Amino acid sequence: MPVFIGGLLLGGLSGAVTYAGTADGQVAGAVAAVVAVLTWLGFACVIFLDD
C-alpha cells in the first residue's frame, strides 16, 4: 500500500508542477499518470531485484 500511495503522491506533485508551468490540464494529467506508473514500476523493480 505505501508504494501505491507514493506513486499517487509523486504523480500528483508532478502533475501540479506541470500544470503550474503550462496551464494545460491535459498535459498535466498525462504527466501525472506517466510519473505515477513509472514510480510504481521503479518500486516494483527494486523490490523484485532485492529478493
N, CA, C and O of each residue as an XYZ file, in Angstrom:
204
protein
N       0.805     -1.205      0.000
C       0.000      0.000      0.000
C       0.850      1.272      0.000
O       0.480      2.229     -0.680
N       1.965      1.332      0.724
C       2.780      2.551      0.683
C       3.325      2.845     -0.717
O       3.492      4.008     -1.086
N       3.601      1.801     -1.491
C       4.094      2.007     -2.859
C       3.017      2.672     -3.703
O       3.307      3.581     -4.481
N       1.778      2.224     -3.554
C       0.664      2.803     -4.302
C       0.472      4.272     -3.926
O       0.333      5.130     -4.798
N       0.466      4.552     -2.640
C       0.295      5.932     -2.164
C       1.466      6.805     -2.613
O       1.268      7.953     -3.011
N       2.676      6.268     -2.551
C       3.850      7.023     -3.008
C       3.757      7.384     -4.480
O       4.096      8.500     -4.873
N       3.302      6.445     -5.291
C       3.120      6.728     -6.714
C       2.077      7.799     -6.957
O       2.261      8.679     -7.798
N       0.979      7.722     -6.216
C      -0.058      8.743     -6.365
C       0.442     10.119     -5.940
O       0.164     11.119     -6.602
N       1.174     10.166     -4.841
C       1.693     11.457     -4.363
C       2.679     12.068     -5.352
O       2.593     13.255     -5.664
N       3.611     11.263     -5.842
C       4.588     11.793     -6.799
C       3.928     12.159     -8.125
O       4.298     13.155     -8.747
N       2.960     11.366     -8.556
C       2.228     11.697     -9.777
C       1.449     12.991     -9.635
O       1.453     13.832    -10.534
N       0.781     13.146     -8.501
C       0.029     14.378     -8.259
C       0.923     15.598     -8.179
O       0.591     16.658     -8.711
N       2.053     15.449     -7.515
C       3.005     16.556     -7.415
C       3.537     16.941     -8.797
O       3.623     18.125     -9.124
N       3.888     15.955     -9.592
C       4.398     16.241    -10.937
C       3.326     16.882    -11.806
O       3.609     17.803    -12.572
N       2.097     16.395    -11.686
C       1.002     16.995    -12.443
C       0.749     18.437    -12.039
O       0.498     19.287    -12.893
N       0.813     18.718    -10.746
C       0.594     20.085    -10.266
C       1.684     21.027    -10.752
O       1.402     22.151    -11.168
N       2.930     20.568    -10.699
C       4.041     21.404    -11.169
C       3.929     21.635    -12.672
O       4.181     22.740    -13.153
N       3.551     20.598    -13.411
C       3.384     20.747    -14.860
C       2.243     21.698    -15.173
O       2.360     22.535    -16.068
N       1.134     21.576    -14.440
C       0.009     22.475    -14.668
C       0.383     23.917    -14.348
O      -0.034     24.837    -15.052
N       1.158     24.119    -13.302
C       1.591     25.473    -12.944
C       2.486     26.058    -14.028
O       2.466     27.265    -14.270
N       3.265     25.212    -14.674
C       4.180     25.697    -15.704
C       3.551     25.867    -17.070
O       3.967     26.731    -17.842
N       2.535     25.040    -17.387
C       1.972     25.068    -18.736
C       0.536     25.563    -18.792
O       0.094     26.034    -19.840
N      -0.202     25.468    -17.695
C      -1.625     25.811    -17.626
C      -2.450     24.969    -18.594
O      -3.501     25.412    -19.057
N      -1.986     23.763    -18.903
C      -2.699     22.842    -19.783
C      -3.057     21.596    -18.974
O      -2.185     20.818    -18.589
N      -4.340     21.426    -18.726
C      -4.792     20.324    -17.892
C      -4.537     18.955    -18.480
O      -4.244     18.010    -17.747
N      -4.645     18.829    -19.808
C      -4.425     17.524    -20.438
C      -2.969     17.093    -20.336
O      -2.682     15.929    -20.058
N      -2.065     18.013    -20.556
C      -0.637     17.692    -20.436
C      -0.308     17.341    -18.988
O       0.424     16.385    -18.730
N      -0.842     18.105    -18.049
C      -0.577     17.846    -16.633
C      -1.116     16.481    -16.221
O      -0.463     15.762    -15.465
N      -2.293     16.120    -16.705
C      -2.859     14.805    -16.398
C      -2.031     13.675    -16.965
O      -1.819     12.656    -16.308
N      -1.561     13.857    -18.194
C      -0.720     12.833    -18.820
C       0.596     12.677    -18.067
O       1.053     11.558    -17.834
N       1.199     13.785    -17.691
C       2.461     13.732    -16.941
C       2.240     13.052    -15.592
O       3.058     12.235    -15.169
N       1.154     13.379    -14.922
C       0.868     12.767    -13.621
C       0.702     11.255    -13.751
O       1.221     10.500    -12.929
N      -0.018     10.812    -14.781
C      -0.224      9.374    -14.978
C       1.084      8.661    -15.291
O       1.352      7.589    -14.750
N       1.896      9.248    -16.158
C       3.172      8.626    -16.530
C       4.101      8.542    -15.325
O       4.734      7.510    -15.104
N       4.187      9.602    -14.553
C       5.072      9.597    -13.384
C       4.593      8.583    -12.348
O       5.412      7.893    -11.741
N       3.291      8.483    -12.139
C       2.770      7.508    -11.179
C       3.120      6.087    -11.604
O       3.565      5.285    -10.782
N       2.921      5.771    -12.878
C       3.228      4.422    -13.371
C       4.722      4.143    -13.292
O       5.126      3.057    -12.876
N       5.543      5.104    -13.682
C       6.991      4.888    -13.606
C       7.463      4.723    -12.163
O       8.392      3.960    -11.895
N       6.830      5.429    -11.241
C       7.175      5.263     -9.826
C       6.836      3.858     -9.357
O       7.638      3.217     -8.678
N       5.648      3.377     -9.717
C       5.255      2.019     -9.324
C       6.191      0.988     -9.930
O       6.583      0.035     -9.256
N       6.555      1.165    -11.198
C       7.475      0.219    -11.837
C       8.852      0.266    -11.193
O       9.492     -0.771    -11.018
N       9.307      1.442    -10.845
C      10.605      1.570    -10.185
C      10.620      0.883     -8.835
O      11.565      0.164     -8.511
N       9.573      1.099     -8.040
C       9.481      0.421     -6.750
C       9.400     -1.090     -6.940
O      10.025     -1.847     -6.197
N       8.631     -1.529     -7.934
C       8.498     -2.963     -8.183
C       9.837     -3.572     -8.578
O      10.163     -4.678     -8.149
N      10.613     -2.866     -9.388
C      11.935     -3.370     -9.783
C      12.858     -3.480     -8.578
O      13.590     -4.461     -8.444
N      12.830     -2.490     -7.709
C      13.682     -2.531     -6.516
C      13.277     -3.700     -5.623
O      14.137     -4.418     -5.113
N      11.991     -3.891     -5.434
C      11.515     -4.994     -4.594
C      11.860     -6.333     -5.236
O      12.298     -7.255     -4.549
N      11.665     -6.446     -6.554
C      11.947     -7.699     -7.260
C      13.437     -8.020     -7.235
O      13.823     -9.165     -6.998
N      14.270     -7.021     -7.477
C      15.711     -7.264     -7.509
C      16.291     -7.490     -6.117
O      17.356     -8.090     -5.975
N      15.595     -7.012     -5.095
C      16.067     -7.194     -3.726
C      15.886     -8.639     -3.250
O      16.609     -9.104     -2.369
N      14.922     -9.340     -3.836
C      14.654    -10.729     -3.408
C      15.669    -11.682     -3.874
O      15.570    -12.876     -3.589
